[in-house]
């Protein structure tokens, strides 16, 4: 999609504004450029909050292959009146994890590798379609990809 910077985030959020209509609630991770991009672009029709996760510090000499354990989650209402019951990033975390797991099957060193472009593209489309069809309750009931439970 682009760099993780303010300019790219502004373009992305502006695209979201044109792709949606009506009032909506937005929840993002604590990535700083989201705050100014969303408050500027959606100022007239959006409730916005960020669940900020605080992680435990790794022990001295500890090497990690997975994210650190979540110590606490602070919900920060940024704009409007976000519904506390809907402040959650678990659905996106789950779909990102599923797409990454599926994408791992596209690499050459796996048994499922295919040189034909149609098969991986079809697999990716199928995964995205299934994630969109699953009820929210099935997705948000699972743990987030970092092992925490989002609110």
Long-range contacts (C-beta under 8 A, 24 or more apart in sequence): 4-31, 4-33, 5-33, 6-33, 6-36, 6-37, 9-33, 9-34, 9-37, 10-37, 10-40, 10-41, 12-37, 13-37, 13-38, 13-41, 13-42, 14-41, 16-41, 16-42, 17-41, 17-42, 23-47, 25-49, 25-80, 25-82, 25-83, 25-86, 25-87, 27-51, 27-82, 27-86, 27-87, 27-88, 27-89, 28-89, 29-53, 29-89, 35-78, 38-78, 38-79, 39-78, 39-79, 42-79, 43-79, 46-79, 46-80, 47-79, 47-80, 47-81, 47-82, 47-83, 48-77, 48-78, 48-79, 48-80, 48-82, 49-75, 49-76, 49-77, 49-78, 49-82, 49-87, 50-75, 50-76, 50-78, 51-75, 51-76, 51-87, 51-88, 51-89, 51-150, 51-151, 52-76, 53-146, 53-148, 66-147, 67-145, 67-146, 67-147, 69-147, 69-148, 70-146, 70-147, 70-148, 73-148, 73-150, 73-151, 75-151, 84-151, 87-151, 88-140, 88-150, 88-151, 89-144, 89-150, 90-139, 90-140, 90-142, 90-143, 90-144, 90-149, 90-150, 91-136, 91-139, 91-140, 93-144, 93-145, 93-146, 93-150, 94-131, 94-139, 94-140, 94-142, 94-144, 94-145, 95-128, 95-131, 95-139, 96-145, 97-145, 98-127, 98-131, 99-124, 99-127, 99-128, 99-131, 102-127
